[in-house]
Amino acid sequence: MRAVIVEEPGGPESLVVADVPTPEPGPGEVVVEIAAAGVNRADLLQRQGHYPPPPGTTEVLGLECSGVVAAVGEGVADLTEGDEVCALLSGGGYAERVAVPAGQVVPIPDGLSLLEAAAVPETFATVWSNVFQVAGLREGETLLVHGGGSGIGTTAIQLAKAFGATVITTVGSPAKAEVVRGLGADVVVDHREEDFVEACREHGGADVVLDIIGAKYLPRNVKALARRGRLVVIGLQGGVKGELDLAAVLQKQATVTATSLRFRPAEEKAAIMAELAERVWPLVAAGRVRPLVHEVVPLARVADAHRTLEASTHVGKVVLDVRA
């Protein structure tokens, strides 16, 4: 089958569409015939050699996909061949087929095409697990989300608004500001010209901060927190080492957490996907929350998809059409 591999770590040109063995389902697994795969920044890091997959995971890139169940392994009772599904993966999405634990596979939300559904699992699972499960965002609280125009940002804005929160977000262009306002963001801060800390203070501080930047924003994120605020770091675009003012954390009785979805046990991922299907899919079906697909790129042009993410000109998600 066709799959994208990295022959040598490097730039987008190091991505190669190659012929690799077709997977078979193990006990508790299904094989998905992939229609489309979402592209994530973690894929760029893996391509560069900075984010190796968990032990025992395929080297094929891709953390999410949509498609049709093609084969069912022993012990799987709630999925059958022919089901249209989307899946949260540890790897293997940039391919024609992937084997995945059945708990990480759920029906696509009503109203979404297979192409749209490929933009859902990784981003929605990341936001749900961190903003709502880890940080416990509640109705009436304030969320600060950095990178409002990203796949994470556009998802977090919509979900937070759907559950009754106020949303402050940072963006890097007027075009992205317009989009996130349309998604419901209450306060939009152009990080090139404005101070997000001051914007948060004007609203009583952020109860939850979802941060994709890391070290560069650490001191200011703590300043932006409300009393008993929760900072969750999920990305390191701004570096891996920063100085944490423990006195400020103590004074605010704040919590600082860093998490990674990819390395969580399969049981945890299954629980996240089950909650999404139960609590978020109805919002998608009702049109209250939607994945934003910036561009659909054929698998053979996977390098162009990575270049788009690196340029940060996209709003929402870039999706690979595996069938094209």
N, C-alpha and C positions, 0 to 999 in steps of 0.2 A: 504494500500500500504506500501511497505518498505521505510523506511527513517532513516537517521542517526540523533540521538539526543544525548544530553549530559545529563546523569542522575545526575552527580555531577561534578562541575568544577574540572579539574585536567589534568593529562597526557593523552597520546593517548589511554590508556586503558579505559578511561572514555567514549569513543565513543561507542554507542550501536546502532545496526541496529534493529529497532522496527517497529511494525505495527501501523500506524497512519491513520487518516481519509483522504480519497482522496479529493483533492480540486475541487471545481466547479468554473467556471468563473463568475466574477461579471461584471457589465456594464463596457465596455471599456477594458476588460481583455480577455486573452486567456489562456487555459490550455495546457501546453507542456508535452507530454509524453517523458520523458528524456532518452536520449541515453547515455550521458556522462556529467560529471561535472568537471570543473577545481578546483584545490586545491590552496588556497591562504593563505598567512601568516595571513590575517585577520581571517581566520577560526581557526587558532591555538590560536589566542588571545581570540576569542569567546569561544572556548573549555575551556580555562583557567579561564574564568569568567571576562576577562578584556575588552571585546568589545561586549556589549549586542546589539541585533538588534534594529532598530528603533521601536517606539511604533506601535503596530498593525501588526508587521511583524512576520511570523512564527519563531519558535525557531529552526527549522531544519537548519543545516548549509548549506553553499554553495552560492556563489555570482555570479555564471555564469553556463550556461548549454547549451547543444545542444540537439536537438531531433525533434519531429514531432508534429505539432499542432493537439491536440486531441479534443478540444472543443473551440468554439468561443462565447464570451459573446455579449450582446446587444450593438449595436453601433459600432462594429468592422467591417470595410468594406474591408480592404486591406490584410487580412489574412484569409485563409480557411483551413479546416481540411485536413490533409495530407501534408501540406507544411513543408519542411525541414528547420529548423530555428536554430539560436542561440540567447541567451537572456542574458541581464544584469539584475541581481536580487538583491533585498535587503536581500534575504535569501531563503532557500528552495531548493537549487540545489542538495543536497545529498539525492535525493528521486526519486521515480519512476514517479511522476508527480508534477507540480508546476503551480500555477496561477500567472500570471504576467501582468502588464499593456501592452497593445498591442504596445505602442510606444517604448518599450524597447526590442522588438522582431523584428529581421531582418532576411532575408534569409541568409543562410550560404554562405560565399564567394565561387565563382566558383573554383573548383580544390581542395577543402578541403573535407576530410571525416568528418563524424559526430564526430568521436573521436578527430580529429584535431581541429574542430570548437569549441569544448568545452573549448579549451585553449585560445580563442580569446577575448570574450566580456569584462571581467573585466580588463585584462591587456592592451588591445588596447584602451579601453575607458579611462583608467587612464592616459596613455601616451598622447593620443590625447588631452584630456581636459586640462591637465596640461602643457605640453610642447608647444603645438600649440595654444590652446585657451587662457589659463591664461598667460603664459610667452611669447607667440607670437614669437617663434623661426622662424627666416627667413633664406632664402637661403644666404649662405656665412657666417653665424654666427657660433659660436662654442658652442657645448653642452657638459657639463660634466655630466655624469650619473654614479651614484654610484651603485655597485652591478651589474656589466655588465653581469654576468652569470645568473642572475635571470630572471624570466618571464618578469618583468618590464624592466630590463636592455637589454635583447636581443631584445625586441620589440622597445624600444627607440632608440637603435643603428640603427636598420634597417629603421625605419621611418625617423629619422633625416637624414640619408644618402640619402634616397629616395627623400627628399625635399631639398637636396643640402647643408647640414650643415657639418661642421667638428665635429668629435666626439672624446672626451677623456673619457675614462671609467676606473673605478677601479675594480680589481678582487682580489681573494684570493688564486689563485693556477695557476701553469703553464698550466694545462689542460684547465681551463676556459679562460686563456689568448689566447690560440690557437683558441678556438671557437669564441671568440668575434672578433679577427682579421679576421677570415673567414667571419664574418657578415659585415665587413667594418669599424670597429673601427680604427681611424687614430693613436691614441695614447693609449696604454694600460699600466696602472700603477698597479703594485702589491702592494696593500696597506700595506702589511706586511714589505716591504723593501724600498719603494719609497715614495716620497712626491708628492701628487697630486697637491698641491698648486704650486710648482715649475714647474710642467709639464704644468699647465694652464698659468702661467706667460710667459713661453717660447713661447706660442702661442697667446700672447696678452690678456690673461684672458678669462674666460668663459662668454659668453653672457647670457647663461642659465645654471643653475645647477638644476638637478632633484635629490633630496636627499631622500633616504629611511632610513637613519640612525638617523637623528634628532640631539639631544643635543650634542652628542659627536663630531660631525663634524661642528657644527654651526660656531665657530670662523674661522676655516680654509676655510669653504665654502665662507664666506664673503671675505676673503683674495684672494680666487681664482677668484672672479668675475672681469669682465672687467668693465670699466666705463659704467654706466647705465645697469649693469647686473641685471638679475632676478633670485633669488633663490626661488625655490618651494620645500617645505618640504612635503612629502607625507607619511612618515613612521617614527617610533620612536624606531627602534631597538637599538639605542644607547642612549636612555634616553629621558625624557620629559622636563627637565629643563636645559637650557644653558645660557651663558652670551653673550649678543649681543652688539658688539661694535658699538654704534650709530654713533660715529665720523667717523668710517670707512664707514658705510653705507651712511652718508651724503657726505663724500668726493667723493665717487664713484657715487653718485646719484642713488644708487641701490634700488631695491625692494625686500623685503622678504615676502613671502606668505606661508601659510600652508593651505592645502585643504584636504577634504575627499569626496570621490565619493559616498559612501554608503548612506549618509544622505542628499544628494541633492534631491530636489523635482523631481517627476516623469517627469515633463515637461522638466527639464534640462537634465535628463538622456535620454529622447526620442530624444532631439535635438542632443546630442552627438552621439547616435547610428545612427541617420539619416546622420550625416556628415561622420561617418565611412563608411557607406554603399555607400555613394556617392563618397568619395575622397580616401578611403583606400582600399576598396574591389577590385577595378580595379588593384591596385598594387599587391594584393595577387593573383588575377587571372593570372597576368602576371609573377608571380614567383619572383617578386622583394622583397616582404616581406612575411615571413612565420612564423607561430608559431612554436617554438621548443618544442617538446614533449619529455621530458626526460624518462618518464615511464608511462605506463597505468596499473592501479591497480583495481582489482574487488572491487565493493562496500563493500563486506564482509570483505575486508582487509583494510578498510579505516584507521585504526590505523597505518599500515605500511606506508601509504602515508604521514601521518602527521610526522612520524619519519624521513622520507626522507627529508622533508622540514626543520625540526629542526636541522638535521645534516648539512644542507647546502652543500650537496655533489652533488646536482642536477644542471643541466644546462637547463634553460628554465622552462617548466611547468610539473607538475605531474597531471595526469588526472584520474578520477574515471570512470570505465566502469560500468554503472548502470545496463546494461543488462546482465552482466556476472554472 
